[in-house]
Amino acid sequence: MTDTARLLAAIEGTWPPAHAMQQGVWTIRDGAGGGKRVSAATAQGDVADTDIAEAEAAMLALGQDRLFMLRPGEDALDRQLANHGYEVIDPVNLYVAPISLLTDIPIPRVTAFAVWEPLAIMTEIWASAGIGPARVAIMHRPKVKTGILARHADQPAGVGYVAIHDGVAMVHAVEVLPHQRRRGVAGWIMRRAAFWAAENGADTLAVLCVADNGPANALYQRLGFGSASGYHYRIKPAPEAGQPPEAP
């Protein structure tokens, strides 16, 4: 398995949908309300226009948006979807680093903890950032995982989640309370994730970041993460008011 394929598999393995099914050339995901990453369809080979219609029907049958994830090397499919009226949404950067990069200094006492299952304060912080029960449910699905709770000035400051798939520890759902930002909290969350990952046999640390989140991208680059890959979505816009819906 190539490095890119390993990382892409880790995205799914550490943040899995409620259900996934193979339908023709597609993997169709039932996200159960958990957001784009667990709801987008992906292709497993060359795609014909009739295949796109098949995927659209399957996603609509699940009550989901018509949404596709475009990964590296899928330029032809990207053009096909553009020709079908699909718009680009949420380009995502994938960052990667060796575990040792973030285990080089000890974490100060009572700064960040690996905690599973999530404490009430952790779910509250996630909820305040729009990460509600459907996304927290995703966190329970992988076998090897933990939450991270960070503190600053003796108060809860931020949270994260990390799970391991095939030696890759991928960090998700990093959130810092607004009044605790610019105090190094996110950095300590990432370092605690690295120590936990090392204790559980991972060799690589990875994290995803929406491309337009400037502060988060800057943080990961400052910590020494390298840009490994990325992906974006294409979504079919909803019909304008007064316009009849398209046939699937």
N, C-alpha and C positions, 0 to 999 in steps of 0.2 A: 504494500500500500504506500503510495506517495505521501509526502508530508502534507500536501494540501488535502488529499483524500482523508488522511487520518484526522486532520483538524475539522473538516466538514462533518465527519462521522461523530466526532466528539461534541459538536454543536447539538446534534440530534440526541446523542446518548446522554448528555447532561441536562438537556431541556426538552424532554420528549413530549409529543402530543398525547392526547388521551387514547387515540387509536390511529393507526396508519394502515392503509390497504393499497395493494397494487392493482391498478386498473389500466390495462393496456400498457402504454409507455410511461405511465404516470405513477408517482406515489401521491395518493390523496390523503390528507391529514384531517382528522377531526380535532380541532383545537379546544373544544369545550369552553369557548370564551376566553382562552388564554393568550390571545394576541396573534400577531402576524406570523412569528417564527414557527408556531405549532399548528398553523392553519394553512400555510401556503403549499401549493402543489409544486412538485419538482419532476423533471423529466429524467428518464433513464436511457434515452437514445434519441435518434432522429425523430422529429415531430412533423406530422402533416397537419394541414388546416382542420381536417376532420378530427384529429386527435385533440386539438384545442377545444373544439365544441364538446367533445366527450368529457374533458376535465371540467369545463364550465358547468355542464349539467350535474356532475358529481358534487361540485362545491355548492351549487345552489340547492341541491337536494339536502345538504347538511345544514342549510340556513346560513351559509358563510358567503363572504365576498368572493368574487372571482379574482384570485390572488395567486401569483406565481413568484417563486424565488429563482433568481438568475445567478448562477455561480460562475466561477472562472471558466472560460472556454465555451460558454453557451451564447456566443455572439449571434449565431444564426437564429436561435430561438428568441433572443432579445429583439431582433429585427422583426421576426414574425409577429410577436405580440404587439410591437409598436404599430405594425401595419393593421392590426385588429383593433386599434384604438386604446391599447393599454398604456397607462402613464407610469413613469418611474416614481417610486416612493421609497423613502427611507434607505438610502445607501448606507451600508454598514461596513466599518473597518474591523478587521480581525488582527489582534496583536498577540505576539507569542514571545516567551522568554524561557530560558532554563530556570528550573526551580532555584538553583543556587544564587541566581541574581538577587533574589529578595530574601534570602536567609543569611545574609552576610553580617547583619547586626541584630542583637537581641531586641525583642519587643519590650518596652518598659512595662513594669508591673501595672496591672489593672487598666491597660490601654485597649486591648482587643482580645476577644475570646472566641473559640470555636464552640458553638452551642447547637445541639440538636436534641429534641425538636425545638422549633422557634419559640422563644418566649413571647409573652403578650406584647411587650414593648417593641419587639422586633416586627411583629405583624402590624402594629400601629404605625411604625415608621414607614414600612413599605406601603401601607394603605394611604398615608399622607402624600405619597409620591405616585399614587395611581396604580400600585401593585396590589390588587385586591385578592380575594379568595381564589379566583380561577387561576391566577398565576402562582399563588402560594401552593395550590394543589399540584402544580407541575413539579415543584421542588421535592415533593414526597415520592415521586416516581423512580428516580435513579436509586441504585442500591447503595452506592458509596457517596455520601454527601454530608455537608454540614452547613449551618448558618454561621455568620460572623457578626458579633456585636461589638461595636467600638464605643469607647467612652472618652470624654474629654472634660477636665475640670470636675471630675466626680459626677458627671451627668451623662446619660445616653447621648450618643452623638451620631451614630450611623450604623448601617447594616450591609451585609453582603451575603451571597450564597455561592458555594463552590461544590462541584461534583466531579468525579473522575470517570473517564471512559478511555480504555486502552492506553493508560499511562498519561493521558492528558487531563490535567485539572483545569477546568474552565470556570471562570468566575462570572456570575450573573448578578443582576439586581443590586448593584452597589448604589446605595442612597445615603446621603448625609443630610441631616437636618439643616435647614437654611441658616439658623443662628450659630451652627457649629462649623460652617464652611471656612476655607482658607486657614485651617489650623492643622493641616496634615492628616486629618482623619482618614480620608480615602486611601492615602498611602499606607497607613497602618492596617487597614482592612486587607489590602493586597498582600502585605507582608505576612499577616496572620494566615491568610489563605495559602501562601507558599509554604509556611512551616507545617500546616496541617497536611498539605499535599505531599510533602516530603515524608511525613510520618506514615502516610498511607500508600506509598509506593509509586507516586507519579514522578515523571522525569521532566515534564513540560508544564508550564503555566500559560494559560491563554485567557483572553478577555475580548468581548465584543463591544463596539462603541458606535453609535449612530454618527455618521460623518459630520453632521452639523452641530454636534455637541463639542464646541471648541475647548472648554475647560477640561472635560474628561479626556479628550484626545491628547491634550497637552500633558496631562498628568501621566498617562501611560508612556508617552514618549520620554518624559522626564525621568521616569523610573527605569528606563532602559529597554522597554519592550520594542521589538522590531515589528514592522508591518509585514504580515504573512500573506494576507489575501483579503478578500472581502466579497460582498455580494450586494445585490439590491433586489427590490421587489418591483413587479409591475401589477397594477390593479386596474380593473375596468371601472371607470367612473359611473356613479349612479346616474340614471336619466334625469335631465333637468325637469323641474316642476312643470307639469302640463304635458310632458312627453310620455308616450307609451313605453313601457319597458321593452327591451330587446328580447327576442326569442333566444333561449340558451343555445 
